Amino acid sequence: METYYKNLRVKRGKTIENQIRKKIETKEHQDILLGILLGKDESIENEIKQNFIQSSLSHILAVSGMHVAYVIAITSYILTSLKIGKKKTKIITIVLLIFFMLLTNNTPSVRRACIMAILSIIAILINRKSDNINNMAVSLIIILIQNPFYILNTGLILSYTATLGIILLLPKQKEETNLFQKIRKLIQVSISAYIAILPINMLLFKTISLTFIFSNILISFIIGIIIILGFIISIPIHIPILPFILEILLSLLIKITEIFSNIPISNILICPPTYLIIFIYYTILLFFIYLKKLKRKIIQKTNRKKAINKCG
């Protein structure tokens, strides 16, 4: 069975690669697009790969939760347009997420994002409330049952820590309705993830970036379009304008990484923190998260009392 899935993954991966190689003219752009869509970064030139790392954008070349979110968005949009029922749409989305895991080598970060997404969809299907922390825990248990040594995997550690940071640190707010609110949300997501992984990042890579927010905000406006168009041109249907648009966007992406990698404060070498400092950092962080939750509960309790008094 495992051999069958491996052969299927290789075959589908090759189909996507062939379509990209056929439709995108510049080899540099072909390699980057394959890195973005499938996490295949071995063909990318070392200089370009280094620019991604030094500009704090290397996560783009590793398939992650962002890619999964776009897969769900694309699938939902297409199936809704075809007027397929909500229940069928969600079931098809689950099947596609499983296929996407197989297609992208089933790496820990992809598995984490896909399992969490599948659990959230299942919760909706059975009319239950979904909890992100519980979904994270279940996904981690599933991954470690398959391979306990993944607990030492750098990608898994960073993926789970960043996701936990976003869940716990991101301020609760209403859905974004304008550009300013969307930019603010992007900044908050980037900061929340970075705060969560900062000491681990410093320990593993011995660097710190002071421009990560700006580089991530800039690429956030184009990376979604690149992923969506990339998957569309992977289908054996030729739409002449799409490869041209992709070439422009990929050139812009390369330029952004080049500019930020040359800014001195983008990649500052530091002395890595000790385990004691990391422990103290996370203890303080958890304490502030606890205070934040406590404050929210007090506000909710006060509001309930005010509402009861008004009704009384």
Phi, psi and chi 1 to 4 in degrees:
 res  aa     phi    psi   chi1   chi2   chi3   chi4
   1 MET       -  -44.0 -176.8   64.7   74.6      -
   2 GLU   -62.5  -39.5 -169.7  176.5  -22.6      -
   3 THR   -64.7  -38.3  -54.0      -      -      -
   4 TYR   -61.7  -47.2  170.8   77.0      -      -
   5 TYR   -64.4  -37.5  -75.8  132.4      -      -
   6 LYS   -64.9  -44.6 -172.6  177.2  178.7 -178.4
   7 ASN   -63.9  -39.8  -69.0  -23.6      -      -
   8 LEU   -63.1  -43.4  178.7   66.1      -      -
   9 ARG   -62.7  -45.8 -177.2  177.9   68.2 -127.7
  10 VAL   -62.7  -42.6  171.2      -      -      -
  11 LYS   -64.1  -48.6 -172.9  177.9  177.3 -178.5
  12 ARG   -67.1  -39.3  -66.9  -55.9  172.5 -156.5
  13 GLY   -61.0  -40.1      -      -      -      -
  14 LYS   -66.4  -38.0  -91.9  -68.0  177.5 -168.1
  15 THR   -61.6  -46.1  -57.6      -      -      -
  16 ILE   -63.7  -44.6  -69.3  173.3      -      -
  17 GLU   -61.0  -43.4 -176.4  173.1  -10.1      -
  18 ASN   -61.8  -41.6  -69.8  -21.7      -      -
  19 GLN   -64.2  -41.9  -72.1  -63.1  -42.2      -
  20 ILE   -67.0  -44.8  -71.3  169.9      -      -
  21 ARG   -62.3  -32.6  -61.3  -84.4 -175.9 -151.8
  22 LYS   -76.4  -38.5 -178.7 -178.8  174.8 -177.5
  23 LYS   -96.2  -27.9  -66.8  171.5 -176.4  175.1
  24 ILE   -97.2  124.1  -59.5  -68.1      -      -
  25 GLU   -75.3  -47.8  -68.6 -176.9    6.8      -
  26 THR   -76.2  124.7  -46.0      -      -      -
  27 LYS   -62.4  -37.2 -172.5 -177.8 -177.5  -59.2
  28 GLU   -57.2  -43.4 -169.5  177.7   74.0      -
  29 HIS   -71.1  -36.9  -67.0  166.6      -      -
  30 GLN   -58.5  -49.0  -65.6  170.9    4.7      -
  31 ASP   -63.3  -42.8  -64.5  -22.7      -      -
  32 ILE   -66.5  -41.6  -68.7  171.0      -      -
  33 LEU   -63.9  -39.3 -171.0   55.6      -      -
  34 LEU   -65.8  -35.3  -75.2  168.8      -      -
  35 GLY   -65.7  -41.8      -      -      -      -
  36 ILE   -68.6  -44.0  -68.7  169.8      -      -
  37 LEU   -81.4  -39.3  -63.8 -178.2      -      -
  38 LEU  -120.2   -2.1  -58.6  177.7      -      -
  39 GLY    74.9   14.1      -      -      -      -
  40 LYS   -88.6   92.5  -64.1  176.9   69.2  174.3
  41 ASP  -107.1    7.9   62.2   -9.4      -      -
  42 GLU   -67.5  -23.6   58.5  -88.0    7.0      -
  43 SER   -89.3  -10.4  -59.8      -      -      -
  44 ILE   -71.8  135.5  -60.2  172.8      -      -
  45 GLU   -58.5  143.7  -67.7  178.0   18.0      -
  46 ASN   -58.9  -37.4  -74.2  -30.3      -      -
  47 GLU   -64.1  -43.9 -174.6 -177.7  -15.7      -
  48 ILE   -67.1  -42.9  -66.0  173.3      -      -
  49 LYS   -60.9  -39.2 -158.4 -177.2  -70.7 -173.1
  50 GLN   -66.1  -36.3 -154.1   59.4   35.2      -
  51 ASN   -62.9  -39.4  -74.7  -15.6      -      -
  52 PHE   -63.1  -43.1  -87.2   90.2      -      -
  53 ILE   -65.5  -48.5  -66.2  168.3      -      -
  54 GLN   -71.6  -18.9  -68.8  176.6   -4.1      -
  55 SER   -98.2   10.8   57.4      -      -      -
  56 SER    62.1   33.9  -59.5      -      -      -
  57 LEU  -121.8   15.8  -65.2  171.3      -      -
  58 SER   -64.7  -23.8   57.1      -      -      -
  59 HIS   -64.5  -19.1   58.9  -81.7      -      -
  60 ILE   -66.2  -31.6  -67.7  171.1      -      -
  61 LEU   -87.4    3.7  -58.4  177.0      -      -
  62 ALA  -119.0  117.4      -      -      -      -
  63 VAL   -59.0  128.9 -176.5      -      -      -
  64 SER  -143.4 -161.6   61.2      -      -      -
  65 GLY   -60.4  -32.0      -      -      -      -
  66 MET   -60.8  -44.1  175.1 -179.8   63.6      -
  67 HIS   -64.3  -41.6  -61.8   69.5      -      -
  68 VAL   -61.5  -41.4  173.3      -      -      -
  69 ALA   -60.0  -40.5      -      -      -      -
  70 TYR   -71.4  -35.4  -76.8  116.4      -      -
  71 VAL   -60.7  -44.6  168.3      -      -      -
  72 ILE   -64.3  -43.9  -65.9  169.4      -      -
  73 ALA   -63.2  -45.8      -      -      -      -
  74 ILE   -63.0  -47.6  -65.4  165.5      -      -
  75 THR   -60.4  -47.0  -54.2      -      -      -
  76 SER   -61.2  -42.7  -61.9      -      -      -
  77 TYR   -63.9  -46.5  177.3   77.2      -      -
  78 ILE   -64.4  -48.6  -67.9  171.0      -      -
  79 LEU   -68.3  -33.5  -64.1  178.3      -      -
  80 THR   -68.2  -39.3  -57.1      -      -      -
  81 SER   -63.6  -33.1  -60.0      -      -      -
  82 LEU   -82.3    2.7  -65.7  171.7      -      -
  83 LYS    59.0   38.3  -60.8 -168.1 -176.7  -57.3
  84 ILE   -84.6  141.6  -68.1  173.3      -      -
  85 GLY   -57.4  157.1      -      -      -      -
  86 LYS   -60.2  -42.4  -73.0 -176.8  179.8  179.6
  87 LYS   -63.9  -46.4 -168.4  172.5 -178.9  179.6
  88 LYS   -64.1  -38.1  -73.6 -178.5 -178.8  177.4
  89 THR   -59.2  -44.2  -63.8      -      -      -
  90 LYS   -69.1  -38.3  -64.8 -167.7 -176.4  -52.6
  91 ILE   -66.1  -44.0  -68.0  168.9      -      -
  92 ILE   -62.9  -39.1  -66.6  168.6      -      -
  93 THR   -61.6  -41.6  -57.1      -      -      -
  94 ILE   -61.1  -44.6  -70.4  171.8      -      -
  95 VAL   -61.3  -43.4  172.7      -      -      -
  96 LEU   -66.9  -34.7  -75.3  174.4      -      -
  97 LEU   -66.3  -39.0  -74.3  172.6      -      -
  98 ILE   -63.8  -43.3  -66.5  168.7      -      -
  99 PHE   -63.4  -39.6  175.8   72.5      -      -
 100 PHE   -63.7  -38.2 -174.1   68.5      -      -
 101 MET   -59.3  -45.2  -83.0 -165.8  -75.8      -
 102 LEU   -66.0  -38.1  -62.1  171.8      -      -
 103 LEU   -66.9  -33.7 -170.5   65.0      -      -
 104 THR  -102.4   34.2   52.7      -      -      -
 105 ASN    66.2    8.7  -70.8  -32.2      -      -
 106 ASN    56.0   40.8 -148.6    5.1      -      -
 107 THR   -68.4  156.7   58.3      -      -      -
 108 PRO   -55.3  -41.7  -27.0   34.7      -      -
 109 SER   -66.6  -38.0   57.0      -      -      -
 110 VAL   -69.3  -42.9  174.6      -      -      -
 111 ARG   -62.3  -42.3 -137.1  176.5  -48.4  173.9
 112 ARG   -58.2  -49.7 -170.9  -91.3  -48.9  157.7
 113 ALA   -65.4  -42.9      -      -      -      -
 114 CYS   -68.2  -43.8  -75.0      -      -      -
 115 ILE   -64.5  -42.7  -67.8  170.7      -      -
 116 MET   -61.1  -42.0  -75.8 -176.1   69.5      -
 117 ALA   -66.1  -42.9      -      -      -      -
 118 ILE   -62.8  -42.8  -70.9  168.5      -      -
 119 LEU   -63.5  -38.4  -70.3  171.5      -      -
 120 SER   -65.2  -41.1  -64.8      -      -      -
 121 ILE   -67.1  -41.6  -66.0  168.9      -      -
 122 ILE   -61.4  -40.5  -70.0  171.1      -      -
 123 ALA   -58.7  -41.0      -      -      -      -
 124 ILE   -66.7  -40.7  -65.1  168.5      -      -
 125 LEU   -62.7  -35.2  -76.5  171.7      -      -
 126 ILE  -102.0   15.8   60.9  173.8      -      -
 127 ASN    57.0   47.4  -64.5  -44.3      -      -
 128 ARG  -121.3  153.5  -68.0  -72.9 -175.7  -85.8
 129 LYS   -78.3  130.9 -170.9  177.1  179.3 -179.1
 130 SER   -90.3  139.4  178.9      -      -      -
 131 ASP  -121.9  120.7 -177.1   86.9      -      -
 132 ASN   -62.7  -39.1  -73.3  -35.4      -      -
 133 ILE   -64.2  -44.8  -58.7  -68.7      -      -
 134 ASN   -63.0  -42.1  -71.7  -19.6      -      -
 135 ASN   -61.5  -39.6  -68.6  -14.1      -      -
 136 MET   -61.8  -45.8  -86.0 -171.6   69.3      -
 137 ALA   -62.2  -44.3      -      -      -      -
 138 VAL   -63.8  -43.7  171.7      -      -      -
 139 SER   -62.9  -39.0   66.7      -      -      -
 140 LEU   -65.6  -42.0 -176.8   59.7      -      -
 141 ILE   -61.2  -44.9  -70.2  167.0      -      -
 142 ILE   -60.5  -45.0  -67.7  169.8      -      -
 143 ILE   -63.7  -43.5  -69.6  169.0      -      -
 144 LEU   -74.1  -26.5  -65.6 -179.6      -      -
 145 ILE   -65.4  -40.6  -74.7  172.4      -      -
 146 GLN   -68.6  -41.3 -174.1 -179.2    0.4      -
 147 ASN  -152.7   98.7 -173.8  -12.3      -      -
 148 PRO   -59.1  -25.9  -21.8   32.4      -      -
 149 PHE   -71.8  -10.4  -68.9  103.9      -      -
 150 TYR   -64.2  -16.7  -90.9  136.1      -      -
 151 ILE   -61.4  -21.3 -164.3   67.5      -      -
 152 LEU   -97.8    0.5  -58.1  173.0      -      -
 153 ASN   -73.1  125.3 -177.3  -80.3      -      -
 154 THR   -59.3  -44.0  -57.3      -      -      -
 155 GLY   -60.3  -41.6      -      -      -      -
 156 LEU   -66.5  -44.7 -179.3  139.1      -      -
 157 ILE   -60.0  -48.6  -66.1  167.2      -      -
 158 LEU   -66.8  -40.1  -69.5  172.4      -      -
 159 SER   -62.3  -48.7  175.5      -      -      -
 160 TYR   -69.4  -39.1  -86.0   88.7      -      -
 161 THR   -66.2  -43.8  -52.5      -      -      -
 162 ALA   -63.7  -43.5      -      -      -      -
 163 THR   -64.2  -42.3  -54.2      -      -      -
 164 LEU   -63.3  -39.3 -163.5   58.9      -      -
 165 GLY   -61.0  -43.2      -      -      -      -
 166 ILE   -64.7  -42.9  -67.5  168.4      -      -
 167 ILE   -64.6  -44.1  -67.6  169.2      -      -
 168 LEU   -86.8  -30.2  -64.1  176.1      -      -
 169 LEU  -100.0  -22.7  -64.5  171.0      -      -
 170 LEU   -67.1  125.4 -166.2   65.1      -      -
 171 PRO   -61.4  141.0  -18.9   30.3      -      -
 172 LYS   -72.4  127.0  -60.3  -76.1 -178.2 -176.0
 173 GLN  -153.5  166.5   54.3 -165.7   16.1      -
 174 LYS   -72.5  165.2  -65.7  178.0 -178.9  178.1
 175 GLU   -61.7  139.1 -166.3  174.7  -19.5      -
 176 GLU   -67.2  133.6  -44.7   83.9   41.9      -
 177 THR  -116.4  -16.4   54.3      -      -      -
 178 ASN  -135.5  173.5   56.6   50.2      -      -
 179 LEU   -61.3  -41.9 -176.2   60.6      -      -
 180 PHE   -59.8  -43.6  172.1   76.0      -      -
 181 GLN   -66.3  -36.5  -71.5  175.8  -30.6      -
 182 LYS   -67.7  -40.6  -72.7 -179.1  179.3  178.9
 183 ILE   -64.3  -42.9  -67.4  172.3      -      -
 184 ARG   -60.3  -41.4 -174.8 -179.5   64.5 -178.4
 185 LYS   -63.9  -41.8  178.6   74.9  174.4  -72.8
 186 LEU   -60.9  -43.1  -73.2  169.5      -      -
 187 ILE   -62.9  -45.1  -66.6  170.3      -      -
 188 GLN   -64.3  -40.1  -70.6  171.1  -21.1      -
 189 VAL   -63.6  -46.8  167.8      -      -      -
 190 SER   -60.9  -45.3  -64.0      -      -      -
 191 ILE   -65.6  -43.8  -68.5  173.7      -      -
 192 SER   -59.9  -46.3  -61.5      -      -      -
 193 ALA   -65.2  -42.0      -      -      -      -
 194 TYR   -68.4  -39.9 -161.8   72.5      -      -
 195 ILE   -60.0  -41.3  -72.7  171.4      -      -
 196 ALA   -66.7  -40.5      -      -      -      -
 197 ILE   -97.0   -2.5   65.6  168.6      -      -
 198 LEU   -51.1  -56.0  179.9   59.8      -      -
 199 PRO   -65.3  -34.9   19.4  -28.7      -      -
 200 ILE   -66.9  -43.1  -61.4  172.8      -      -
 201 ASN   -59.6  -43.5 -151.8   56.8      -      -
 202 MET   -64.7  -38.0  -69.2  164.3   68.8      -
 203 LEU   -69.8  -43.9  180.0   68.5      -      -
 204 LEU   -77.8  -42.5  -66.2  173.6      -      -
 205 PHE  -110.6   -7.8  -54.0  111.0      -      -
 206 LYS    56.2   33.1  -59.0  173.2  179.7   63.0
 207 THR  -138.5  161.5   60.4      -      -      -
 208 ILE  -141.1  141.7 -171.5  169.9      -      -
 209 SER  -115.4  136.8  172.5      -      -      -
 210 LEU  -106.8    5.2  -60.8 -179.2      -      -
 211 THR  -121.1    7.0   60.7      -      -      -
 212 PHE   -58.1  -35.9   74.5   97.0      -      -
 213 ILE   -62.7  -47.2  -66.3  175.9      -      -
 214 PHE   -67.3  -42.9  -53.9  104.7      -      -
 215 SER   -65.8  -40.6   59.2      -      -      -
 216 ASN   -70.2  -35.4  -82.3  -87.9      -      -
 217 ILE   -66.7  -43.6  -72.8  171.7      -      -
 218 LEU   -61.0  -46.3  -86.7  177.4      -      -
 219 ILE   -74.6  -20.9   63.7   97.6      -      -
 220 SER   -62.8  -24.0   66.3      -      -      -
 221 PHE   -77.6  -18.6  -69.4  104.8      -      -
 222 ILE  -118.3  -23.4   60.9  170.9      -      -
 223 ILE   -65.1  -36.6 -168.0   63.0      -      -
 224 GLY   -61.6  -43.3      -      -      -      -
 225 ILE   -64.8  -40.5  -57.7  169.8      -      -
 226 ILE   -61.7  -45.4  -70.3  172.4      -      -
 227 ILE   -64.2  -46.7  -68.3  171.6      -      -
 228 ILE   -62.5  -50.6  -69.4  168.0      -      -
 229 LEU   -65.8  -34.0  -64.6 -174.9      -      -
 230 GLY   -61.9  -44.7      -      -      -      -
 231 PHE   -69.1  -33.6  -81.1  122.0      -      -
 232 ILE   -65.8  -44.0  -69.2  172.2      -      -
 233 ILE   -74.3  -10.1   71.2  159.6      -      -
 234 SER   -73.4  -17.1  -59.5      -      -      -
 235 ILE   -78.8  138.1  -58.0  167.0      -      -
 236 PRO   -69.1   51.3  -16.0   29.1      -      -
 237 ILE  -130.1  128.0  -60.3  170.0      -      -
 238 HIS   -95.6  118.5 -173.8   55.8      -      -
 239 ILE  -117.5  101.6  -54.2  171.6      -      -
 240 PRO   -49.1  -37.7  -24.9   33.5      -      -
 241 ILE   -73.1  -28.4 -168.9   68.3      -      -
 242 LEU   -64.1  -47.8  -63.8 -171.2      -      -
 243 PRO   -59.4  -36.4  -25.0   35.1      -      -
 244 PHE   -63.1  -45.3  174.4   72.1      -      -
 245 ILE   -63.5  -42.3  -64.8  170.0      -      -
 246 LEU   -62.3  -41.2  -93.9  171.7      -      -
 247 GLU   -58.5  -43.3  -64.8  -94.4   15.3      -
 248 ILE   -64.7  -47.0  -67.0  171.3      -      -
 249 LEU   -65.6  -38.8  -67.9  174.5      -      -
 250 LEU   -68.4  -36.3  -71.1  165.5      -      -
 251 SER   -63.2  -41.5  -64.8      -      -      -
 252 LEU   -64.9  -41.3 -177.7   58.4      -      -
 253 LEU   -61.4  -45.5  177.8   62.0      -      -
 254 ILE   -61.3  -41.3  -68.0  168.3      -      -
 255 LYS   -64.1  -41.7 -164.7   65.6 -176.2  172.9
 256 ILE   -61.7  -46.4  -70.2  170.0      -      -
 257 THR   -63.7  -36.8   60.0      -      -      -
 258 GLU   -65.5  -45.3 -170.1 -179.2  -38.9      -
 259 ILE   -63.1  -49.7  -69.7  168.4      -      -
 260 PHE   -70.6  -30.3  -82.9   94.9      -      -
 261 SER   -68.9  -22.2   66.1      -      -      -
 262 ASN   -92.3   -2.2  -70.5  -40.7      -      -
 263 ILE   -83.2  122.7  -62.1  173.6      -      -
 264 PRO   -52.2  -38.6  -25.6   34.0      -      -
 265 ILE   -82.7    4.5   58.1  171.5      -      -
 266 SER   -75.6  -24.8  -74.9      -      -      -
 267 ASN  -149.4   80.2 -156.7   40.9      -      -
 268 ILE   -91.3  123.8  -56.2  168.3      -      -
 269 LEU   -72.7  134.4  -73.4  171.7      -      -
 270 ILE  -135.8  168.8   57.0  154.9      -      -
 271 CYS   -84.0  124.0 -177.3      -      -      -
 272 PRO   -62.3  144.8   21.7  -31.5      -      -
 273 PRO   -72.4  155.6   27.7  -33.8      -      -
 274 THR   -79.7  165.9   62.4      -      -      -
 275 TYR   -64.7  -30.7  -71.2  109.7      -      -
 276 LEU   -65.6  -43.6  177.5   60.7      -      -
 277 ILE   -63.8  -41.2  -69.1  172.4      -      -
 278 ILE   -62.8  -41.8  -67.5  172.9      -      -
 279 PHE   -61.9  -45.1  174.5   76.8      -      -
 280 ILE   -63.7  -41.8  -66.9  169.3      -      -
 281 TYR   -57.5  -50.6  176.7   91.6      -      -
 282 TYR   -71.6  -29.8  -78.5  117.5      -      -
 283 THR   -64.0  -45.8  -58.3      -      -      -
 284 ILE   -64.5  -41.8  -65.9  169.1      -      -
 285 LEU   -62.2  -44.9 -172.6   60.6      -      -
 286 LEU   -65.1  -34.4  -72.1  170.5      -      -
 287 PHE   -64.5  -43.1  177.8   69.5      -      -
 288 PHE   -66.7  -37.0  -83.6  109.3      -      -
 289 ILE   -63.8  -41.1  -69.6  168.4      -      -
 290 TYR   -62.3  -45.3  170.0   75.3      -      -
 291 LEU   -61.4  -39.3  -72.9  179.3      -      -
 292 LYS   -63.1  -44.8  179.9 -176.9  165.1 -173.1
 293 LYS   -67.0  -38.8  -74.4 -174.7  175.1  -68.7
 294 LEU   -63.7  -42.8 -171.5   63.4      -      -
 295 LYS   -62.1  -40.8 -175.6 -178.8  176.0 -177.6
 296 ARG   -64.4  -40.8 -169.3 -179.1  -59.7  146.2
 297 LYS   -64.5  -40.3  -77.3 -177.6  179.6  178.4
 298 ILE   -63.8  -43.0  -68.0  168.7      -      -
 299 ILE   -62.7  -44.4  -68.0  168.7      -      -
 300 GLN   -62.5  -40.9  -72.7  173.1  -11.7      -
 301 LYS   -64.9  -42.4 -167.6  175.2  179.4 -179.3
 302 THR   -63.3  -42.7  -54.7      -      -      -
 303 ASN   -64.2  -37.9  -69.9  -22.1      -      -
 304 ARG   -64.8  -41.7  -87.2 -161.1  -59.5  -91.9
 305 LYS   -63.0  -42.0  -79.0 -176.6  178.4  178.5
 306 LYS   -62.6  -41.8  -74.9 -179.6 -179.5  177.6
 307 ALA   -63.9  -41.5      -      -      -      -
 308 ILE   -65.5  -41.4  -68.7  167.7      -      -
 309 ASN   -64.0  -37.3  -69.4  -26.3      -      -
 310 LYS   -66.0  -42.1  -78.8 -178.5 -178.8  178.9
 311 CYS   -68.1  -33.7  -67.9      -      -      -
 312 GLY   -73.4      -      -      -      -      -
